[in-house]
Amino acid sequence: MNGDELAGVVDLFGALTRDELHDALEELAFKRGDDFDADAADEAVMDALREYYLVAVDREDGDRVLVPGPVAFPELPENAVDLPHILDVESRDLDRETLADAVRARLESDVSDADDERARYLVDVTYDAEAWAPVDLADVRDALTE
């Protein structure tokens, strides 16, 4: 499953915990008649987080949830439309300020480890993030291009 499809599944609910997303992916595999590969699912989620298709956000209630990230164009994989009727998960809304804080913190932490190629990618992510949430990331771009 690609990053946009993972974002699409998460977007159905507004936000999902990692365990809830895991359950959703397992349910999709079942509905397709496929074997569920938990390791492949975990790897896909990690890749989506690394590439900013998903962003992890800490909520006030202590839960860490995943939301569609700034580079995602959420799309629903086959049979995903039924997930809200199958999973016992209520829809969640997160305010844009919380999302902005989460993506800023994540980008700032990625700056120090970024090689040239990764830095170029992250510069593009900063522009996407500014359109996605109310955040000014000019200082992060400056750090990435130094």
Disulfide bonds with the S-S distance in Angstrom:
none
